[in-house]
Amino acid sequence: MVSISRQTIVAIEKGKYSPSLEVAFKIADVFGVSIAEVFSYQEQVNN
């Protein structure tokens, strides 16, 4: 539905890949929600 591979979806879910804005909008559109509801930004802290 968003024209990306299953492997890419898994990488996004695991936080190993950040999608482009175009893909992020497509994913949010598929679920009928805002991007903010699908994705959240968490700053990485190096310990």
PQR file of N, CA, C, O and H, with PARSE charges and radii, in Angstrom:
ATOM      1  N   MET A   1       0.811  -1.205   0.000 -0.4000 1.5000
ATOM      2  CA  MET A   1       0.000   0.000   0.000 -0.0000 2.0000
ATOM      3  C   MET A   1       0.854   1.269   0.000  0.5500 1.7000
ATOM      4  O   MET A   1       0.406   2.320  -0.457 -0.5500 1.4000
ATOM      5  N   VAL A   2       2.078   1.169   0.510 -0.4000 1.5000
ATOM      6  CA  VAL A   2       2.948   2.342   0.517 -0.0000 2.0000
ATOM      7  C   VAL A   2       4.173   2.141  -0.375  0.5500 1.7000
ATOM      8  O   VAL A   2       5.072   2.982  -0.403 -0.5500 1.4000
ATOM      9  H   VAL A   2       2.441   0.315   0.882  0.4000 1.0000
ATOM     10  N   SER A   3       4.203   1.037  -1.095 -0.4000 1.5000
ATOM     11  CA  SER A   3       5.264   0.751  -2.071 -0.0000 2.0000
ATOM     12  C   SER A   3       6.654   0.678  -1.462  0.5500 1.7000
ATOM     13  O   SER A   3       7.618   1.187  -2.032 -0.5500 1.4000
ATOM     14  H   SER A   3       3.473   0.354  -1.073  0.4000 1.0000
ATOM     15  N   ILE A   4       6.753   0.034  -0.289 -0.4000 1.5000
ATOM     16  CA  ILE A   4       8.058  -0.265   0.291 -0.0000 2.0000
ATOM     17  C   ILE A   4       8.064  -1.727   0.707  0.5500 1.7000
ATOM     18  O   ILE A   4       7.006  -2.335   0.870 -0.5500 1.4000
ATOM     19  H   ILE A   4       5.969  -0.380   0.174  0.4000 1.0000
ATOM     20  N   SER A   5       9.248  -2.289   0.879 -0.4000 1.5000
ATOM     21  CA  SER A   5       9.365  -3.708   1.173 -0.0000 2.0000
ATOM     22  C   SER A   5       8.976  -4.039   2.609  0.5500 1.7000
ATOM     23  O   SER A   5       8.950  -3.174   3.486 -0.5500 1.4000
ATOM     24  H   SER A   5      10.108  -1.795   0.748  0.4000 1.0000
ATOM     25  N   ARG A   6       8.681  -5.287   2.815 -0.4000 1.5000
ATOM     26  CA  ARG A   6       8.370  -5.770   4.165 -0.0000 2.0000
ATOM     27  C   ARG A   6       9.561  -5.568   5.097  0.5500 1.7000
ATOM     28  O   ARG A   6       9.393  -5.245   6.273 -0.5500 1.4000
ATOM     29  H   ARG A   6       8.702  -5.989   2.104  0.4000 1.0000
ATOM     30  N   GLN A   7      10.764  -5.760   4.561 -0.4000 1.5000
ATOM     31  CA  GLN A   7      11.979  -5.571   5.363 -0.0000 2.0000
ATOM     32  C   GLN A   7      12.099  -4.122   5.834  0.5500 1.7000
ATOM     33  O   GLN A   7      12.541  -3.865   6.954 -0.5500 1.4000
ATOM     34  H   GLN A   7      10.901  -6.022   3.606  0.4000 1.0000
ATOM     35  N   THR A   8      11.708  -3.181   4.983 -0.4000 1.5000
ATOM     36  CA  THR A   8      11.754  -1.776   5.369 -0.0000 2.0000
ATOM     37  C   THR A   8      10.752  -1.483   6.471  0.5500 1.7000
ATOM     38  O   THR A   8      11.058  -0.740   7.404 -0.5500 1.4000
ATOM     39  H   THR A   8      11.350  -3.390   4.073  0.4000 1.0000
ATOM     40  N   ILE A   9       9.564  -2.054   6.378 -0.4000 1.5000
ATOM     41  CA  ILE A   9       8.549  -1.881   7.428 -0.0000 2.0000
ATOM     42  C   ILE A   9       9.074  -2.410   8.757  0.5500 1.7000
ATOM     43  O   ILE A   9       8.920  -1.759   9.791 -0.5500 1.4000
ATOM     44  H   ILE A   9       9.315  -2.657   5.621  0.4000 1.0000
ATOM     45  N   VAL A  10       9.692  -3.582   8.734 -0.4000 1.5000
ATOM     46  CA  VAL A  10      10.243  -4.174   9.961 -0.0000 2.0000
ATOM     47  C   VAL A  10      11.339  -3.272  10.535  0.5500 1.7000
ATOM     48  O   VAL A  10      11.392  -3.059  11.746 -0.5500 1.4000
ATOM     49  H   VAL A  10       9.818  -4.111   7.895  0.4000 1.0000
ATOM     50  N   ALA A  11      12.206  -2.747   9.681 -0.4000 1.5000
ATOM     51  CA  ALA A  11      13.277  -1.858  10.141 -0.0000 2.0000
ATOM     52  C   ALA A  11      12.705  -0.589  10.770  0.5500 1.7000
ATOM     53  O   ALA A  11      13.230  -0.105  11.773 -0.5500 1.4000
ATOM     54  H   ALA A  11      12.163  -2.920   8.697  0.4000 1.0000
ATOM     55  N   ILE A  12      11.634  -0.049  10.188 -0.4000 1.5000
ATOM     56  CA  ILE A  12      10.985   1.132  10.760 -0.0000 2.0000
ATOM     57  C   ILE A  12      10.402   0.789  12.128  0.5500 1.7000
ATOM     58  O   ILE A  12      10.567   1.549  13.082 -0.5500 1.4000
ATOM     59  H   ILE A  12      11.208  -0.443   9.374  0.4000 1.0000
ATOM     60  N   GLU A  13       9.723  -0.352  12.226 -0.4000 1.5000
ATOM     61  CA  GLU A  13       9.116  -0.769  13.493 -0.0000 2.0000
ATOM     62  C   GLU A  13      10.150  -0.970  14.582  0.5500 1.7000
ATOM     63  O   GLU A  13       9.885  -0.685  15.750 -0.5500 1.4000
ATOM     64  H   GLU A  13       9.589  -0.969  11.451  0.4000 1.0000
ATOM     65  N   LYS A  14      11.327  -1.460  14.214 -0.4000 1.5000
ATOM     66  CA  LYS A  14      12.383  -1.711  15.200 -0.0000 2.0000
ATOM     67  C   LYS A  14      13.225  -0.477  15.491  0.5500 1.7000
ATOM     68  O   LYS A  14      14.123  -0.522  16.332 -0.5500 1.4000
ATOM     69  H   LYS A  14      11.542  -1.692  13.265  0.4000 1.0000
ATOM     70  N   GLY A  15      12.940   0.626  14.802 -0.4000 1.5000
ATOM     71  CA  GLY A  15      13.686   1.854  15.029 -0.0000 2.0000
ATOM     72  C   GLY A  15      15.049   1.872  14.388  0.5500 1.7000
ATOM     73  O   GLY A  15      15.889   2.695  14.751 -0.5500 1.4000
ATOM     74  H   GLY A  15      12.210   0.662  14.119  0.4000 1.0000
ATOM     75  N   LYS A  16      15.294   0.975  13.433 -0.4000 1.5000
ATOM     76  CA  LYS A  16      16.591   0.911  12.768 -0.0000 2.0000
ATOM     77  C   LYS A  16      16.638   1.745  11.500  0.5500 1.7000
ATOM     78  O   LYS A  16      17.698   1.907  10.895 -0.5500 1.4000
ATOM     79  H   LYS A  16      14.612   0.307  13.138  0.4000 1.0000
ATOM     80  N   TYR A  17      15.487   2.277  11.097 -0.4000 1.5000
ATOM     81  CA  TYR A  17      15.397   3.048   9.858 -0.0000 2.0000
ATOM     82  C   TYR A  17      14.346   4.135  10.034  0.5500 1.7000
ATOM     83  O   TYR A  17      13.258   3.883  10.552 -0.5500 1.4000
ATOM     84  H   TYR A  17      14.626   2.145  11.589  0.4000 1.0000
ATOM     85  N   SER A  18      14.678   5.332   9.602 -0.4000 1.5000
ATOM     86  CA  SER A  18      13.713   6.432   9.627 -0.0000 2.0000
ATOM     87  C   SER A  18      13.249   6.674   8.197  0.5500 1.7000
ATOM     88  O   SER A  18      14.068   6.946   7.319 -0.5500 1.4000
ATOM     89  H   SER A  18      15.561   5.537   9.181  0.4000 1.0000
ATOM     90  N   PRO A  19      11.960   6.578   7.958 -0.5600 1.5000
ATOM     91  CA  PRO A  19      11.457   6.738   6.595  0.2800 2.0000
ATOM     92  C   PRO A  19      11.521   8.190   6.129  0.5500 1.7000
ATOM     93  O   PRO A  19      11.588   9.117   6.937 -0.5500 1.4000
ATOM     94  N   SER A  20      11.499   8.366   4.822 -0.4000 1.5000
ATOM     95  CA  SER A  20      11.409   9.709   4.255 -0.0000 2.0000
ATOM     96  C   SER A  20      10.053  10.300   4.628  0.5500 1.7000
ATOM     97  O   SER A  20       9.144   9.578   5.038 -0.5500 1.4000
ATOM     98  H   SER A  20      11.445   7.614   4.166  0.4000 1.0000
ATOM     99  N   LEU A  21       9.925  11.595   4.487 -0.4000 1.5000
ATOM    100  CA  LEU A  21       8.643  12.235   4.783 -0.0000 2.0000
ATOM    101  C   LEU A  21       7.544  11.695   3.881  0.5500 1.7000
ATOM    102  O   LEU A  21       6.411  11.510   4.326 -0.5500 1.4000
ATOM    103  H   LEU A  21      10.664  12.182   4.155  0.4000 1.0000
ATOM    104  N   GLU A  22       7.867  11.443   2.626 -0.4000 1.5000
ATOM    105  CA  GLU A  22       6.873  10.908   1.692 -0.0000 2.0000
ATOM    106  C   GLU A  22       6.330   9.572   2.184  0.5500 1.7000
ATOM    107  O   GLU A  22       5.119   9.354   2.188 -0.5500 1.4000
ATOM    108  H   GLU A  22       8.787  11.594   2.265  0.4000 1.0000
ATOM    109  N   VAL A  23       7.221   8.686   2.596 -0.4000 1.5000
ATOM    110  CA  VAL A  23       6.797   7.372   3.096 -0.0000 2.0000
ATOM    111  C   VAL A  23       6.034   7.518   4.403  0.5500 1.7000
ATOM    112  O   VAL A  23       5.032   6.835   4.614 -0.5500 1.4000
ATOM    113  H   VAL A  23       8.205   8.864   2.593  0.4000 1.0000
ATOM    114  N   ALA A  24       6.494   8.395   5.278 -0.4000 1.5000
ATOM    115  CA  ALA A  24       5.813   8.615   6.556 -0.0000 2.0000
ATOM    116  C   ALA A  24       4.378   9.093   6.334  0.5500 1.7000
ATOM    117  O   ALA A  24       3.454   8.623   6.997 -0.5500 1.4000
ATOM    118  H   ALA A  24       7.308   8.950   5.107  0.4000 1.0000
ATOM    119  N   PHE A  25       4.197  10.024   5.401 -0.4000 1.5000
ATOM    120  CA  PHE A  25       2.848  10.498   5.091 -0.0000 2.0000
ATOM    121  C   PHE A  25       1.984   9.375   4.522  0.5500 1.7000
ATOM    122  O   PHE A  25       0.804   9.272   4.858 -0.5500 1.4000
ATOM    123  H   PHE A  25       4.949  10.406   4.863  0.4000 1.0000
ATOM    124  N   LYS A  26       2.557   8.539   3.670 -0.4000 1.5000
ATOM    125  CA  LYS A  26       1.805   7.419   3.090 -0.0000 2.0000
ATOM    126  C   LYS A  26       1.361   6.434   4.175  0.5500 1.7000
ATOM    127  O   LYS A  26       0.222   5.968   4.163 -0.5500 1.4000
ATOM    128  H   LYS A  26       3.516   8.622   3.397  0.4000 1.0000
ATOM    129  N   ILE A  27       2.254   6.121   5.106 -0.4000 1.5000
ATOM    130  CA  ILE A  27       1.918   5.185   6.187 -0.0000 2.0000
ATOM    131  C   ILE A  27       0.795   5.766   7.041  0.5500 1.7000
ATOM    132  O   ILE A  27      -0.170   5.069   7.355 -0.5500 1.4000
ATOM    133  H   ILE A  27       3.180   6.499   5.116  0.4000 1.0000
ATOM    134  N   ALA A  28       0.916   7.033   7.417 -0.4000 1.5000
ATOM    135  CA  ALA A  28      -0.125   7.678   8.220 -0.0000 2.0000
ATOM    136  C   ALA A  28      -1.450   7.698   7.473  0.5500 1.7000
ATOM    137  O   ALA A  28      -2.506   7.491   8.070 -0.5500 1.4000
ATOM    138  H   ALA A  28       1.700   7.599   7.162  0.4000 1.0000
ATOM    139  N   ASP A  29      -1.398   7.945   6.168 -0.4000 1.5000
ATOM    140  CA  ASP A  29      -2.612   7.992   5.356 -0.0000 2.0000
ATOM    141  C   ASP A  29      -3.299   6.623   5.309  0.5500 1.7000
ATOM    142  O   ASP A  29      -4.525   6.538   5.386 -0.5500 1.4000
ATOM    143  H   ASP A  29      -0.540   8.112   5.682  0.4000 1.0000
ATOM    144  N   VAL A  30      -2.509   5.560   5.182 -0.4000 1.5000
ATOM    145  CA  VAL A  30      -3.077   4.205   5.144 -0.0000 2.0000
ATOM    146  C   VAL A  30      -3.880   3.921   6.407  0.5500 1.7000
ATOM    147  O   VAL A  30      -4.939   3.296   6.346 -0.5500 1.4000
ATOM    148  H   VAL A  30      -1.514   5.629   5.119  0.4000 1.0000
ATOM    149  N   PHE A  31      -3.377   4.381   7.553 -0.4000 1.5000
ATOM    150  CA  PHE A  31      -4.054   4.141   8.826 -0.0000 2.0000
ATOM    151  C   PHE A  31      -5.062   5.237   9.178  0.5500 1.7000
ATOM    152  O   PHE A  31      -5.784   5.123  10.169 -0.5500 1.4000
ATOM    153  H   PHE A  31      -2.517   4.889   7.603  0.4000 1.0000
ATOM    154  N   GLY A  32      -5.111   6.293   8.370 -0.4000 1.5000
ATOM    155  CA  GLY A  32      -6.074   7.367   8.612 -0.0000 2.0000
ATOM    156  C   GLY A  32      -5.782   8.177   9.855  0.5500 1.7000
ATOM    157  O   GLY A  32      -6.699   8.637  10.536 -0.5500 1.4000
ATOM    158  H   GLY A  32      -4.525   6.386   7.566  0.4000 1.0000
ATOM    159  N   VAL A  33      -4.490   8.354  10.153 -0.4000 1.5000
ATOM    160  CA  VAL A  33      -4.088   9.114  11.341 -0.0000 2.0000
ATOM    161  C   VAL A  33      -3.024  10.133  10.947  0.5500 1.7000
ATOM    162  O   VAL A  33      -2.552  10.141   9.810 -0.5500 1.4000
ATOM    163  H   VAL A  33      -3.746   7.981   9.600  0.4000 1.0000
ATOM    164  N   SER A  34      -2.652  10.983  11.886 -0.4000 1.5000
ATOM    165  CA  SER A  34      -1.596  11.961  11.623 -0.0000 2.0000
ATOM    166  C   SER A  34      -0.230  11.294  11.772  0.5500 1.7000
ATOM    167  O   SER A  34      -0.101  10.243  12.399 -0.5500 1.4000
ATOM    168  H   SER A  34      -3.035  10.976  12.810  0.4000 1.0000
ATOM    169  N   ILE A  35       0.768  11.916  11.193 -0.4000 1.5000
ATOM    170  CA  ILE A  35       2.141  11.395  11.322 -0.0000 2.0000
ATOM    171  C   ILE A  35       2.552  11.356  12.789  0.5500 1.7000
ATOM    172  O   ILE A  35       3.246  10.432  13.212 -0.5500 1.4000
ATOM    173  H   ILE A  35       0.663  12.770  10.684  0.4000 1.0000
ATOM    174  N   ALA A  36       2.134  12.341  13.564 -0.4000 1.5000
ATOM    175  CA  ALA A  36       2.487  12.390  14.985 -0.0000 2.0000
ATOM    176  C   ALA A  36       1.960  11.175  15.746  0.5500 1.7000
ATOM    177  O   ALA A  36       2.563  10.749  16.732 -0.5500 1.4000
ATOM    178  H   ALA A  36       1.570  13.092  13.221  0.4000 1.0000
ATOM    179  N   GLU A  37       0.841  10.620  15.293 -0.4000 1.5000
ATOM    180  CA  GLU A  37       0.297   9.438  15.957 -0.0000 2.0000
ATOM    181  C   GLU A  37       1.063   8.166  15.594  0.5500 1.7000
ATOM    182  O   GLU A  37       1.058   7.195  16.351 -0.5500 1.4000
ATOM    183  H   GLU A  37       0.352  10.966  14.492  0.4000 1.0000
ATOM    184  N   VAL A  38       1.714   8.175  14.447 -0.4000 1.5000
ATOM    185  CA  VAL A  38       2.445   6.992  13.985 -0.0000 2.0000
ATOM    186  C   VAL A  38       3.906   7.046  14.406  0.5500 1.7000
ATOM    187  O   VAL A  38       4.483   6.041  14.821 -0.5500 1.4000
ATOM    188  H   VAL A  38       1.718   8.964  13.831  0.4000 1.0000
ATOM    189  N   PHE A  39       4.497   8.233  14.295 -0.4000 1.5000
ATOM    190  CA  PHE A  39       5.924   8.386  14.570 -0.0000 2.0000
ATOM    191  C   PHE A  39       6.147   9.386  15.683  0.5500 1.7000
ATOM    192  O   PHE A  39       5.445  10.393  15.783 -0.5500 1.4000
ATOM    193  H   PHE A  39       4.029   9.050  13.959  0.4000 1.0000
ATOM    194  N   SER A  40       7.127   9.099  16.515 -0.4000 1.5000
ATOM    195  CA  SER A  40       7.525  10.059  17.537 -0.0000 2.0000
ATOM    196  C   SER A  40       9.040  10.175  17.502  0.5500 1.7000
ATOM    197  O   SER A  40       9.743   9.213  17.191 -0.5500 1.4000
ATOM    198  H   SER A  40       7.697   8.281  16.434  0.4000 1.0000
ATOM    199  N   TYR A  41       9.528  11.353  17.821 -0.4000 1.5000
ATOM    200  CA  TYR A  41      10.956  11.591  17.826 -0.0000 2.0000
ATOM    201  C   TYR A  41      11.484  11.457  19.246  0.5500 1.7000
ATOM    202  O   TYR A  41      10.984  12.092  20.175 -0.5500 1.4000
ATOM    203  H   TYR A  41       8.957  12.134  18.073  0.4000 1.0000
ATOM    204  N   GLN A  42      12.498  10.624  19.396 -0.4000 1.5000
ATOM    205  CA  GLN A  42      13.151  10.481  20.692 -0.0000 2.0000
ATOM    206  C   GLN A  42      14.641  10.708  20.479  0.5500 1.7000
ATOM    207  O   GLN A  42      15.295   9.983  19.729 -0.5500 1.4000
ATOM    208  H   GLN A  42      12.904  10.109  18.641  0.4000 1.0000
ATOM    209  N   GLU A  43      15.164  11.724  21.151 -0.4000 1.5000
ATOM    210  CA  GLU A  43      16.577  12.040  20.994 -0.0000 2.0000
ATOM    211  C   GLU A  43      17.432  10.928  21.588  0.5500 1.7000
ATOM    212  O   GLU A  43      17.184  10.465  22.701 -0.5500 1.4000
ATOM    213  H   GLU A  43      14.633  12.314  21.760  0.4000 1.0000
ATOM    214  N   GLN A  44      18.436  10.508  20.834 -0.4000 1.5000
ATOM    215  CA  GLN A  44      19.346   9.470  21.289 -0.0000 2.0000
ATOM    216  C   GLN A  44      20.374  10.091  22.219  0.5500 1.7000
ATOM    217  O   GLN A  44      20.989  11.102  21.878 -0.5500 1.4000
ATOM    218  H   GLN A  44      18.637  10.885  19.930  0.4000 1.0000
ATOM    219  N   VAL A  45      20.563   9.507  23.376 -0.4000 1.5000
ATOM    220  CA  VAL A  45      21.551   9.991  24.342 -0.0000 2.0000
ATOM    221  C   VAL A  45      22.682   8.986  24.388  0.5500 1.7000
ATOM    222  O   VAL A  45      22.462   7.801  24.640 -0.5500 1.4000
ATOM    223  H   VAL A  45      20.064   8.686  23.653  0.4000 1.0000
ATOM    224  N   ASN A  46      23.902   9.465  24.141 -0.4000 1.5000
ATOM    225  CA  ASN A  46      25.079   8.585  24.186 -0.0000 2.0000
ATOM    226  C   ASN A  46      25.598   8.529  25.605  0.5500 1.7000
ATOM    227  O   ASN A  46      25.947   9.551  26.194 -0.5500 1.4000
ATOM    228  H   ASN A  46      24.081  10.427  23.936  0.4000 1.0000
ATOM    229  N   ASN A  47      25.645   7.329  26.147 -0.4000 1.5000
ATOM    230  CA  ASN A  47      26.156   7.166  27.529 -0.0000 2.0000
ATOM    231  C   ASN A  47      27.563   6.693  27.524  0.5500 1.7000
ATOM    232  O   ASN A  47      28.153   6.501  28.587 -0.5500 1.4000
ATOM    233  H   ASN A  47      25.362   6.498  25.668  0.4000 1.0000
TER
END
